[in-house]
Amino acid sequence: MPRRGLSTASVVSAAAELADADGLGTLTLSKLGAHLGVRVPSLYKHIDGIADLFRRLAADSTSELATILRSAAAGRSGSDALAATCHAYREFATTRPGRYDSIQHPVEVSDELRLAQGVMLRVVAETLRGYRISDEDELVSAVRMLRSVLHGFVCLERGAGFQLSTPLGLTFDELIAMVHSSLAERAGDVAVARNRP
């Protein structure tokens, strides 16, 4: 019988905590078992090995990020929604580093992860629709652009890649303003482009 109180959800949650605390690359079944106070064979009653654990962690983390981004943009539009989404993304990546890394480097794309990814992309796309991007290909490009600049920034930040004294918050706000201007100009709204978030 599985250990009382232990479930697949609690196992994945514990894995997320360990990944955030010590790094995704350090996560092993033996370490997870020790953290939960069980032997490794007991984990197999809830997951199908380390690959399954990583798949589940990636799916759960992606769903969590999608929920956070949706909440950040709720009731906002245009530059306000963009800024809130960007700040929420950065906070997730810096405060939940293990979970964030699991999203970026899944060992395999499961059906659950593919579904979660679709939800997250729709959340970001809805945020950007405030810029009146009606063409689907342009919307896809805009989503990719936003993800690229945010991922690049948080990777450099987490890796201590910014060494100059200018406050990172100021630089991040400038990055958001740059993205806002690009999106607004693409929509042909010069007046909006000048209205920095």
N, C-alpha and C positions, 0 to 999 in steps of 0.2 A: 504494500500500500504506500502511496506517496506520503511524504511527511505532512503531518497536520499543519495547516496554515501556509504550506508552500504550494504555489501554483505556477503555471507558465508565466502569467503576468508578473508575479512577484519575483520570479527568477530573472526575467528580462529587466525589470525595474532595478534589481540589485546590480545587474551587469552594467546598466546605464550609470549608476552611481559610481561604480568602480572605474569605468571608462572616463568619467568626468574628473575623478579625483587623481587617477594615476596615468591616464592616457589609454587610448583605445588599443594601442599596440602591446600593452602589457596584460590585456585581458585574456585569461586562460580559464579553462574549466576547473582546474585545481585551485586557482586563486578564488574563483567564484564560489566553489564548494566550501572552502575554508571560511569565506566571508559569511556564508549562510549557515555554517555549522553542520554541513552534511558532507558525505563522501561523494566523489564524482559520479559513481554509478547511480546515485539517487537523483542526480540532475537529469539523467536520461529518461526518467519518468515524466519529465515536463518538456524537454527539448530533445531534438535528434542530433545532438552533437554541437561542436563549436560553429560550424558553418550555419546551422539552423539558428543558433543564438545570434549570430551577426546579422542574418537576414531579418530576424524579428526585431532586433535592436534598430536596424536601419528603418524599417517600416514604422515602428513606434515613434522614433525620433522625427521622422518626416511628418507624421501626423501631428505631433506636438508642435513642430515649427509652423505648420499650416494653420493650426488653431491660434497660435500666438500672433501670426501675421494678420489673420482675419480680424482678430480682436483689436489689434493696433489700428487698423484702417477703418473700423466700424464707425459710421457716422461722419466720416471725413471724405473729402474728395480733392482731386487735383494735387497741388503741391503739399497740402496738409497730409493727405493720405500717403503720398510718396515718402515724406519725411518720417512719418510715424512708422511706416513699414521698414524703412531702412534702419532706423534706430532699433526697432524690435529685432531685426535680423542680426545686427551687430551684437546686441546684448545676448541673444541666444548663442551665437558662435563663441563669445568670450566667457560666458558663465556656464555653458554646457559643452565644453570642448570635445569630450568623448562622443557625445551624441551627435554633435555637428560633424565630426570626422566619420562617423558611421554612415551618415547621409552621403558624404562625398565619395566614400570608398566601399560601397557594398560588395560583399564577396559574390553575390549573385542577386539578380533582380527577380524577386518572387512576385506572385500575383498581388499579394498584400502591399508590397513596396511599390509596385507599378500603380496601384490604385491610389496610394498615399501621394505619390509624386504627381499624379494627375490632379489631385485636389489642391496641392500646394501651388502648382503652376496656374490653376484657374484662379486661385486667390490673388496671386500676383498680377495676373492678366486683368482681373476685375479692377484692381487698384489703378492700373495704367489706362483703363478705358476712359478715365476722367480726362485724358488728353485727346479724346475723340479720335483714337486710332481705330478706324473701321476695317481696314484691310487686314485679313488674318495673318498673312505673311509678315506684314510690318509689325503686327502685335507680337508675333513669335520673336522677331528680331529685337524688339524693345525689351521683352522679358529676358532674353539671353544677354542683352547688354547690361541690364540692371543686375542680374545674377553675377555676371562676370566682374563688374566693378566692385560689388559688395564682397564677393568671395576673395578677390585680390586684396582688398583693404584688410579684411579680418585675418587673412593668412599672414600678411606682413606684420600686422599688429601683434598677433599671437607669437610670431617668430622673432619678435624684437627687431623687426626690420626698419623701424622708424627711430633714428638716433638723434635727430635734430631737436632743438628745444621748443619749436612751435607746438602748442597743445594739440593733441590728436583730435579732440572734439572739434576744434576749429577747422582742422583739415577735413574731417568727415562732413561737417556742415557745408563746406565748400564743394565737396564731392557731390553731395545731394543737390546743391544749387546747379552744378554743371549738368547733372542728369536731367534735372527739371527743365533747364533752358533748352537742352537738346530735344527733349520730348515735345515741349511747347512749340519750338520752331518747326519740328516735323509736322505738327498739327496745323501749322500756318498761323498760329496765334502769337504774333510778335509782342502784343501787349501783355499776354500772360507770361511769355518768356522773360520779360523784364521784371516781372513780379516774383522775385526770388523767395523761396520758402524760408 
